[in-house]
Amino acid sequence: MDTLKKVVTNQYFPAGAVLAAVLLFWIVAMLGGLSLLNNNQPPLTTLTWMLFVYAAAVLTPLAGLLAAVDLVRRWRRNRAAAPAGSSGAATDPAEPAPAGPSPDGPAQPKTSAPAPNKPQRPGRQEAA
């Protein structure tokens, strides 16, 4: 059950499921999924089936392309973020960062230089 929960909550699952559904649709279509048109059916049934197939033939390549682009975008983002991690271990970006102080001690800025003074615009005065 934990494995199924990990798969379903994975950030790649929605786009992967769409891409798998698109591929399954086209594989079934290539293997004879349009055989309903060969049978002697009432005209309304044939028209409904043809409209469904037409809509699916137009929309599934678009959905597949968007899913593939999303998968590649997420993969590249995660690959670029992995070396930037401080511990060096690959972590899931969907998991929250651990709370509490870091093992290196409290986080302090490396340099504590004062902020540069900005010139004040004429006509404005600071509140005292």
N, C-alpha and C positions, 0 to 999 in steps of 0.2 A: 504494500500500500504506500509506503514511503517513496518507493521508486516512482510510482505513478504520480504521486503528489509533486515530486521533484521535476518530472517531465512536464506536467501541466503548468506548473508555476515558472518554468524556465522562460527567459526572455525571448528565446528563439521559437517557442512553441506556436504562437498565433501565425506567424509568417510561414513557418514550416508546414503547418496544417493546411493553410491555403494552397501552398505550392504542391503538396501531396494530393489534395483534392483536384486541383487543375490537371495534374499529370494523370491521375486515375480517370478523370473524365475523358481525356483525349485517348488514353489507352483503350478504354471501353469503346469509344467511338471508332477507333481504328479496327477493332476486332468485331465490328458489326453491330454497334449500338443503335444504328439507324434502321434496324430491321422492321420496326413498327410501320415504317412507311411502305413496306412491301405487302403488308397484310391488307385485307379488305376491311377497312374501318369506316365508321360514319365520318362524313366530311368535317364536322366540328371537332372530333377527336384528332383527325389528321392535321387540321389547321392549328389546334392547340399545341400538338407535339412539334409541328414545324416552327411555331413561334418560340417555343421553349428552346429548341435546338439552335435557332438563329440567335436568340439572346445569349445563350451559353457560348456559342461559337465566337460572338463578338466580345463578350465580357471576360471570359476565362483567360485569354492571352493577356489582357490588361491586368487582371488580378494576379496572374502568375508573374508578370514583369514587376509589379509593385512589391510582391512578396520577395522575389529574388533580390531586388534592390535593397529592401529593408534588411534582409539577412546579411548581405554583403556589408551594408553600412554598420550594422551592429558588430559584426565580426571584426571589421577594421578598427572601430572605436575601442573594442575590448583589447585587441592586439596592441594598439597604440598606448593604452592605459596600463598594460601589464608591466612594461619596463619602468614606468614612472612610479610604481609602488615602492614604499620605503622598505618593506620587509623583503622584497624580492620574490615572495611567493605569489602565485596567481590566485586571486580571490574573485568571487562572483560580485560584480558591481551592484547586483540587486540586493545583496545582503547589507544591513546597516553596519556602520563602523562600530567597533566595540567601545562601550562607554568606560569612563574612568581615566586615570592618568596613564600616560604611556610608560613603558618600561625604561625609557631614556630619561625620565624625570619630567617636570612640568614644562610645557611649551613656552619658550621665551623667544622674543625676536632676536635675531643674530646681531643686529646693530640697533642702537637706540639713539639715532641722531634726531635732533629736533626738527620739526617741520619747517620748511623755508617760509619766511614772512612774505605775504603777498602785499603788494602795494594796495592801499585803500583807494577806492574810487572817490572822486570828488563829490561832495554833497551827501555822503553817507557817514554816519558816525556809529561807533560801536556802543552797545548798551553797557553801562557800568555795573 
